[in-house]
């Protein structure tokens, strides 16, 4: 699930006692599936696939014993520099096939 959705659900639970929140996240790459031969653009086909997840978050005290995980701390940061922007970038290869290019800087900026 995205950090933005978790942060929003966490804030809603802090302001609404005895509540339940559901976060649903899906991952679909069919639109950006790359069929070319460029290695930096083929990697995303194996890293990101179709899938989904759902989280049930609550602040109900009677459900604490049944919880498998506890959300203790959530930090969301946002940066805007050229290295971050170009680490994951949708573009076309030299044959005109569209795909997502992953640079080697992705580990540094992630």
Chimera marker file (.cmm) of the C-alpha trace (Angstrom):
<marker_set name="trace">
<marker id="1" x="0.000" y="0.000" z="0.000" r="1" g="1" b="0" radius="0.5"/>
<marker id="2" x="1.203" y="3.495" z="-0.664" r="1" g="1" b="0" radius="0.5"/>
<marker id="3" x="2.598" y="5.579" z="2.159" r="1" g="1" b="0" radius="0.5"/>
<marker id="4" x="0.181" y="8.345" z="1.269" r="1" g="1" b="0" radius="0.5"/>
<marker id="5" x="-2.824" y="6.057" z="1.808" r="1" g="1" b="0" radius="0.5"/>
<marker id="6" x="-1.379" y="4.690" z="5.069" r="1" g="1" b="0" radius="0.5"/>
<marker id="7" x="-0.679" y="8.221" z="6.302" r="1" g="1" b="0" radius="0.5"/>
<marker id="8" x="-4.217" y="9.343" z="5.470" r="1" g="1" b="0" radius="0.5"/>
<marker id="9" x="-5.760" y="6.318" z="7.179" r="1" g="1" b="0" radius="0.5"/>
<marker id="10" x="-3.517" y="6.804" z="10.215" r="1" g="1" b="0" radius="0.5"/>
<marker id="11" x="-4.609" y="10.449" z="10.548" r="1" g="1" b="0" radius="0.5"/>
<marker id="12" x="-8.270" y="9.488" z="10.198" r="1" g="1" b="0" radius="0.5"/>
<marker id="13" x="-7.906" y="6.889" z="12.949" r="1" g="1" b="0" radius="0.5"/>
<marker id="14" x="-6.170" y="9.394" z="15.237" r="1" g="1" b="0" radius="0.5"/>
<marker id="15" x="-9.106" y="11.787" z="14.894" r="1" g="1" b="0" radius="0.5"/>
<marker id="16" x="-11.921" y="9.214" z="15.033" r="1" g="1" b="0" radius="0.5"/>
<marker id="17" x="-11.806" y="6.940" z="18.089" r="1" g="1" b="0" radius="0.5"/>
<marker id="18" x="-13.043" y="3.348" z="17.942" r="1" g="1" b="0" radius="0.5"/>
<marker id="19" x="-12.831" y="3.181" z="14.138" r="1" g="1" b="0" radius="0.5"/>
<marker id="20" x="-11.677" y="0.845" z="11.393" r="1" g="1" b="0" radius="0.5"/>
<marker id="21" x="-9.912" y="1.891" z="8.199" r="1" g="1" b="0" radius="0.5"/>
<marker id="22" x="-9.233" y="-0.144" z="5.081" r="1" g="1" b="0" radius="0.5"/>
<marker id="23" x="-6.393" y="0.592" z="2.651" r="1" g="1" b="0" radius="0.5"/>
<marker id="24" x="-6.507" y="-1.193" z="-0.706" r="1" g="1" b="0" radius="0.5"/>
<marker id="25" x="-3.573" y="-1.010" z="-3.091" r="1" g="1" b="0" radius="0.5"/>
<marker id="26" x="-3.256" y="-2.457" z="-6.582" r="1" g="1" b="0" radius="0.5"/>
<marker id="27" x="-0.319" y="-2.725" z="-8.935" r="1" g="1" b="0" radius="0.5"/>
<marker id="28" x="-1.028" y="-3.056" z="-12.634" r="1" g="1" b="0" radius="0.5"/>
<marker id="29" x="1.702" y="-2.734" z="-15.263" r="1" g="1" b="0" radius="0.5"/>
<marker id="30" x="-0.203" y="-3.888" z="-18.329" r="1" g="1" b="0" radius="0.5"/>
<marker id="31" x="-0.219" y="-0.346" z="-19.737" r="1" g="1" b="0" radius="0.5"/>
<marker id="32" x="3.550" y="0.048" z="-19.372" r="1" g="1" b="0" radius="0.5"/>
<marker id="33" x="4.658" y="-3.529" z="-20.074" r="1" g="1" b="0" radius="0.5"/>
<marker id="34" x="7.814" y="-3.242" z="-22.145" r="1" g="1" b="0" radius="0.5"/>
<marker id="35" x="8.319" y="-5.558" z="-25.153" r="1" g="1" b="0" radius="0.5"/>
<marker id="36" x="11.699" y="-4.240" z="-26.354" r="1" g="1" b="0" radius="0.5"/>
<marker id="37" x="15.282" y="-5.329" z="-25.699" r="1" g="1" b="0" radius="0.5"/>
<marker id="38" x="16.828" y="-2.474" z="-23.668" r="1" g="1" b="0" radius="0.5"/>
<marker id="39" x="18.006" y="-3.852" z="-20.305" r="1" g="1" b="0" radius="0.5"/>
<marker id="40" x="17.258" y="-0.750" z="-18.224" r="1" g="1" b="0" radius="0.5"/>
<marker id="41" x="13.643" y="-0.895" z="-19.419" r="1" g="1" b="0" radius="0.5"/>
<marker id="42" x="13.187" y="-4.682" z="-19.150" r="1" g="1" b="0" radius="0.5"/>
<marker id="43" x="13.915" y="-4.727" z="-15.428" r="1" g="1" b="0" radius="0.5"/>
<marker id="44" x="10.562" y="-3.182" z="-14.499" r="1" g="1" b="0" radius="0.5"/>
<marker id="45" x="8.751" y="-6.138" z="-16.136" r="1" g="1" b="0" radius="0.5"/>
<marker id="46" x="10.171" y="-8.440" z="-13.453" r="1" g="1" b="0" radius="0.5"/>
<marker id="47" x="10.102" y="-6.064" z="-10.476" r="1" g="1" b="0" radius="0.5"/>
<marker id="48" x="6.572" y="-4.748" z="-10.888" r="1" g="1" b="0" radius="0.5"/>
<marker id="49" x="3.762" y="-7.098" z="-11.810" r="1" g="1" b="0" radius="0.5"/>
<marker id="50" x="0.014" y="-7.255" z="-11.382" r="1" g="1" b="0" radius="0.5"/>
<marker id="51" x="-1.037" y="-7.724" z="-7.803" r="1" g="1" b="0" radius="0.5"/>
<marker id="52" x="-2.767" y="-6.194" z="-4.845" r="1" g="1" b="0" radius="0.5"/>
<marker id="53" x="-2.908" y="-5.892" z="-1.106" r="1" g="1" b="0" radius="0.5"/>
<marker id="54" x="-5.420" y="-4.819" z="1.502" r="1" g="1" b="0" radius="0.5"/>
<marker id="55" x="-4.775" y="-3.630" z="5.040" r="1" g="1" b="0" radius="0.5"/>
<marker id="56" x="-7.271" y="-3.316" z="7.849" r="1" g="1" b="0" radius="0.5"/>
<marker id="57" x="-6.216" y="-0.657" z="10.352" r="1" g="1" b="0" radius="0.5"/>
<marker id="58" x="-8.027" y="-0.004" z="13.593" r="1" g="1" b="0" radius="0.5"/>
<marker id="59" x="-7.728" y="1.913" z="16.828" r="1" g="1" b="0" radius="0.5"/>
<marker id="60" x="-10.209" y="-0.280" z="18.698" r="1" g="1" b="0" radius="0.5"/>
<marker id="61" x="-8.618" y="-1.412" z="21.944" r="1" g="1" b="0" radius="0.5"/>
<marker id="62" x="-10.510" y="-4.712" z="22.018" r="1" g="1" b="0" radius="0.5"/>
<marker id="63" x="-8.873" y="-5.757" z="18.710" r="1" g="1" b="0" radius="0.5"/>
<marker id="64" x="-5.259" y="-5.103" z="19.788" r="1" g="1" b="0" radius="0.5"/>
<marker id="65" x="-4.750" y="-8.698" z="20.941" r="1" g="1" b="0" radius="0.5"/>
<marker id="66" x="-5.846" y="-10.031" z="17.528" r="1" g="1" b="0" radius="0.5"/>
<marker id="67" x="-3.533" y="-7.753" z="15.527" r="1" g="1" b="0" radius="0.5"/>
<marker id="68" x="-0.660" y="-9.350" z="13.670" r="1" g="1" b="0" radius="0.5"/>
<marker id="69" x="1.250" y="-6.060" z="13.216" r="1" g="1" b="0" radius="0.5"/>
<marker id="70" x="1.281" y="-2.688" z="14.942" r="1" g="1" b="0" radius="0.5"/>
<marker id="71" x="1.869" y="0.553" z="13.028" r="1" g="1" b="0" radius="0.5"/>
<marker id="72" x="4.229" y="2.334" z="15.379" r="1" g="1" b="0" radius="0.5"/>
<marker id="73" x="5.727" y="5.068" z="13.241" r="1" g="1" b="0" radius="0.5"/>
<marker id="74" x="5.188" y="6.372" z="9.727" r="1" g="1" b="0" radius="0.5"/>
<marker id="75" x="7.508" y="8.817" z="7.963" r="1" g="1" b="0" radius="0.5"/>
<marker id="76" x="6.653" y="10.190" z="4.550" r="1" g="1" b="0" radius="0.5"/>
<marker id="77" x="9.144" y="12.378" z="2.733" r="1" g="1" b="0" radius="0.5"/>
<marker id="78" x="9.007" y="14.015" z="-0.645" r="1" g="1" b="0" radius="0.5"/>
<marker id="79" x="11.963" y="15.326" z="-2.580" r="1" g="1" b="0" radius="0.5"/>
<marker id="80" x="12.192" y="16.913" z="-5.984" r="1" g="1" b="0" radius="0.5"/>
<marker id="81" x="15.585" y="16.780" z="-7.586" r="1" g="1" b="0" radius="0.5"/>
<marker id="82" x="16.727" y="15.677" z="-11.027" r="1" g="1" b="0" radius="0.5"/>
<marker id="83" x="18.302" y="12.462" z="-9.743" r="1" g="1" b="0" radius="0.5"/>
<marker id="84" x="15.050" y="11.312" z="-8.147" r="1" g="1" b="0" radius="0.5"/>
<marker id="85" x="12.962" y="12.381" z="-11.128" r="1" g="1" b="0" radius="0.5"/>
<marker id="86" x="15.065" y="10.518" z="-13.669" r="1" g="1" b="0" radius="0.5"/>
<marker id="87" x="15.577" y="7.343" z="-11.599" r="1" g="1" b="0" radius="0.5"/>
<marker id="88" x="12.174" y="6.006" z="-12.739" r="1" g="1" b="0" radius="0.5"/>
<marker id="89" x="11.125" y="7.570" z="-15.999" r="1" g="1" b="0" radius="0.5"/>
<marker id="90" x="8.562" y="6.631" z="-18.667" r="1" g="1" b="0" radius="0.5"/>
<marker id="91" x="10.045" y="7.019" z="-22.149" r="1" g="1" b="0" radius="0.5"/>
<marker id="92" x="10.534" y="5.323" z="-25.505" r="1" g="1" b="0" radius="0.5"/>
<marker id="93" x="13.521" y="3.305" z="-26.661" r="1" g="1" b="0" radius="0.5"/>
<marker id="94" x="15.272" y="3.837" z="-29.991" r="1" g="1" b="0" radius="0.5"/>
<marker id="95" x="12.675" y="1.691" z="-31.816" r="1" g="1" b="0" radius="0.5"/>
<marker id="96" x="9.761" y="3.710" z="-30.399" r="1" g="1" b="0" radius="0.5"/>
<marker id="97" x="8.513" y="1.165" z="-27.853" r="1" g="1" b="0" radius="0.5"/>
<marker id="98" x="7.209" y="2.788" z="-24.676" r="1" g="1" b="0" radius="0.5"/>
<marker id="99" x="8.368" y="1.581" z="-21.282" r="1" g="1" b="0" radius="0.5"/>
<marker id="100" x="9.693" y="2.618" z="-17.895" r="1" g="1" b="0" radius="0.5"/>
<marker id="101" x="13.430" y="3.210" z="-17.587" r="1" g="1" b="0" radius="0.5"/>
<marker id="102" x="15.059" y="2.442" z="-14.235" r="1" g="1" b="0" radius="0.5"/>
<marker id="103" x="18.435" y="4.079" z="-13.647" r="1" g="1" b="0" radius="0.5"/>
<marker id="104" x="21.245" y="2.868" z="-11.391" r="1" g="1" b="0" radius="0.5"/>
<marker id="105" x="20.526" y="5.855" z="-9.100" r="1" g="1" b="0" radius="0.5"/>
<marker id="106" x="17.246" y="4.317" z="-7.922" r="1" g="1" b="0" radius="0.5"/>
<marker id="107" x="18.946" y="2.644" z="-4.942" r="1" g="1" b="0" radius="0.5"/>
<marker id="108" x="20.552" y="5.933" z="-3.917" r="1" g="1" b="0" radius="0.5"/>
<marker id="109" x="17.328" y="7.978" z="-4.033" r="1" g="1" b="0" radius="0.5"/>
<marker id="110" x="14.948" y="5.341" z="-2.657" r="1" g="1" b="0" radius="0.5"/>
<link id1="1" id2="2" r="1" g="1" b="0" radius="0.2"/>
<link id1="2" id2="3" r="1" g="1" b="0" radius="0.2"/>
<link id1="3" id2="4" r="1" g="1" b="0" radius="0.2"/>
<link id1="4" id2="5" r="1" g="1" b="0" radius="0.2"/>
<link id1="5" id2="6" r="1" g="1" b="0" radius="0.2"/>
<link id1="6" id2="7" r="1" g="1" b="0" radius="0.2"/>
<link id1="7" id2="8" r="1" g="1" b="0" radius="0.2"/>
<link id1="8" id2="9" r="1" g="1" b="0" radius="0.2"/>
<link id1="9" id2="10" r="1" g="1" b="0" radius="0.2"/>
<link id1="10" id2="11" r="1" g="1" b="0" radius="0.2"/>
<link id1="11" id2="12" r="1" g="1" b="0" radius="0.2"/>
<link id1="12" id2="13" r="1" g="1" b="0" radius="0.2"/>
<link id1="13" id2="14" r="1" g="1" b="0" radius="0.2"/>
<link id1="14" id2="15" r="1" g="1" b="0" radius="0.2"/>
<link id1="15" id2="16" r="1" g="1" b="0" radius="0.2"/>
<link id1="16" id2="17" r="1" g="1" b="0" radius="0.2"/>
<link id1="17" id2="18" r="1" g="1" b="0" radius="0.2"/>
<link id1="18" id2="19" r="1" g="1" b="0" radius="0.2"/>
<link id1="19" id2="20" r="1" g="1" b="0" radius="0.2"/>
<link id1="20" id2="21" r="1" g="1" b="0" radius="0.2"/>
<link id1="21" id2="22" r="1" g="1" b="0" radius="0.2"/>
<link id1="22" id2="23" r="1" g="1" b="0" radius="0.2"/>
<link id1="23" id2="24" r="1" g="1" b="0" radius="0.2"/>
<link id1="24" id2="25" r="1" g="1" b="0" radius="0.2"/>
<link id1="25" id2="26" r="1" g="1" b="0" radius="0.2"/>
<link id1="26" id2="27" r="1" g="1" b="0" radius="0.2"/>
<link id1="27" id2="28" r="1" g="1" b="0" radius="0.2"/>
<link id1="28" id2="29" r="1" g="1" b="0" radius="0.2"/>
<link id1="29" id2="30" r="1" g="1" b="0" radius="0.2"/>
<link id1="30" id2="31" r="1" g="1" b="0" radius="0.2"/>
<link id1="31" id2="32" r="1" g="1" b="0" radius="0.2"/>
<link id1="32" id2="33" r="1" g="1" b="0" radius="0.2"/>
<link id1="33" id2="34" r="1" g="1" b="0" radius="0.2"/>
<link id1="34" id2="35" r="1" g="1" b="0" radius="0.2"/>
<link id1="35" id2="36" r="1" g="1" b="0" radius="0.2"/>
<link id1="36" id2="37" r="1" g="1" b="0" radius="0.2"/>
<link id1="37" id2="38" r="1" g="1" b="0" radius="0.2"/>
<link id1="38" id2="39" r="1" g="1" b="0" radius="0.2"/>
<link id1="39" id2="40" r="1" g="1" b="0" radius="0.2"/>
<link id1="40" id2="41" r="1" g="1" b="0" radius="0.2"/>
<link id1="41" id2="42" r="1" g="1" b="0" radius="0.2"/>
<link id1="42" id2="43" r="1" g="1" b="0" radius="0.2"/>
<link id1="43" id2="44" r="1" g="1" b="0" radius="0.2"/>
<link id1="44" id2="45" r="1" g="1" b="0" radius="0.2"/>
<link id1="45" id2="46" r="1" g="1" b="0" radius="0.2"/>
<link id1="46" id2="47" r="1" g="1" b="0" radius="0.2"/>
<link id1="47" id2="48" r="1" g="1" b="0" radius="0.2"/>
<link id1="48" id2="49" r="1" g="1" b="0" radius="0.2"/>
<link id1="49" id2="50" r="1" g="1" b="0" radius="0.2"/>
<link id1="50" id2="51" r="1" g="1" b="0" radius="0.2"/>
<link id1="51" id2="52" r="1" g="1" b="0" radius="0.2"/>
<link id1="52" id2="53" r="1" g="1" b="0" radius="0.2"/>
<link id1="53" id2="54" r="1" g="1" b="0" radius="0.2"/>
<link id1="54" id2="55" r="1" g="1" b="0" radius="0.2"/>
<link id1="55" id2="56" r="1" g="1" b="0" radius="0.2"/>
<link id1="56" id2="57" r="1" g="1" b="0" radius="0.2"/>
<link id1="57" id2="58" r="1" g="1" b="0" radius="0.2"/>
<link id1="58" id2="59" r="1" g="1" b="0" radius="0.2"/>
<link id1="59" id2="60" r="1" g="1" b="0" radius="0.2"/>
<link id1="60" id2="61" r="1" g="1" b="0" radius="0.2"/>
<link id1="61" id2="62" r="1" g="1" b="0" radius="0.2"/>
<link id1="62" id2="63" r="1" g="1" b="0" radius="0.2"/>
<link id1="63" id2="64" r="1" g="1" b="0" radius="0.2"/>
<link id1="64" id2="65" r="1" g="1" b="0" radius="0.2"/>
<link id1="65" id2="66" r="1" g="1" b="0" radius="0.2"/>
<link id1="66" id2="67" r="1" g="1" b="0" radius="0.2"/>
<link id1="67" id2="68" r="1" g="1" b="0" radius="0.2"/>
<link id1="68" id2="69" r="1" g="1" b="0" radius="0.2"/>
<link id1="69" id2="70" r="1" g="1" b="0" radius="0.2"/>
<link id1="70" id2="71" r="1" g="1" b="0" radius="0.2"/>
<link id1="71" id2="72" r="1" g="1" b="0" radius="0.2"/>
<link id1="72" id2="73" r="1" g="1" b="0" radius="0.2"/>
<link id1="73" id2="74" r="1" g="1" b="0" radius="0.2"/>
<link id1="74" id2="75" r="1" g="1" b="0" radius="0.2"/>
<link id1="75" id2="76" r="1" g="1" b="0" radius="0.2"/>
<link id1="76" id2="77" r="1" g="1" b="0" radius="0.2"/>
<link id1="77" id2="78" r="1" g="1" b="0" radius="0.2"/>
<link id1="78" id2="79" r="1" g="1" b="0" radius="0.2"/>
<link id1="79" id2="80" r="1" g="1" b="0" radius="0.2"/>
<link id1="80" id2="81" r="1" g="1" b="0" radius="0.2"/>
<link id1="81" id2="82" r="1" g="1" b="0" radius="0.2"/>
<link id1="82" id2="83" r="1" g="1" b="0" radius="0.2"/>
<link id1="83" id2="84" r="1" g="1" b="0" radius="0.2"/>
<link id1="84" id2="85" r="1" g="1" b="0" radius="0.2"/>
<link id1="85" id2="86" r="1" g="1" b="0" radius="0.2"/>
<link id1="86" id2="87" r="1" g="1" b="0" radius="0.2"/>
<link id1="87" id2="88" r="1" g="1" b="0" radius="0.2"/>
<link id1="88" id2="89" r="1" g="1" b="0" radius="0.2"/>
<link id1="89" id2="90" r="1" g="1" b="0" radius="0.2"/>
<link id1="90" id2="91" r="1" g="1" b="0" radius="0.2"/>
<link id1="91" id2="92" r="1" g="1" b="0" radius="0.2"/>
<link id1="92" id2="93" r="1" g="1" b="0" radius="0.2"/>
<link id1="93" id2="94" r="1" g="1" b="0" radius="0.2"/>
<link id1="94" id2="95" r="1" g="1" b="0" radius="0.2"/>
<link id1="95" id2="96" r="1" g="1" b="0" radius="0.2"/>
<link id1="96" id2="97" r="1" g="1" b="0" radius="0.2"/>
<link id1="97" id2="98" r="1" g="1" b="0" radius="0.2"/>
<link id1="98" id2="99" r="1" g="1" b="0" radius="0.2"/>
<link id1="99" id2="100" r="1" g="1" b="0" radius="0.2"/>
<link id1="100" id2="101" r="1" g="1" b="0" radius="0.2"/>
<link id1="101" id2="102" r="1" g="1" b="0" radius="0.2"/>
<link id1="102" id2="103" r="1" g="1" b="0" radius="0.2"/>
<link id1="103" id2="104" r="1" g="1" b="0" radius="0.2"/>
<link id1="104" id2="105" r="1" g="1" b="0" radius="0.2"/>
<link id1="105" id2="106" r="1" g="1" b="0" radius="0.2"/>
<link id1="106" id2="107" r="1" g="1" b="0" radius="0.2"/>
<link id1="107" id2="108" r="1" g="1" b="0" radius="0.2"/>
<link id1="108" id2="109" r="1" g="1" b="0" radius="0.2"/>
<link id1="109" id2="110" r="1" g="1" b="0" radius="0.2"/>
</marker_set>
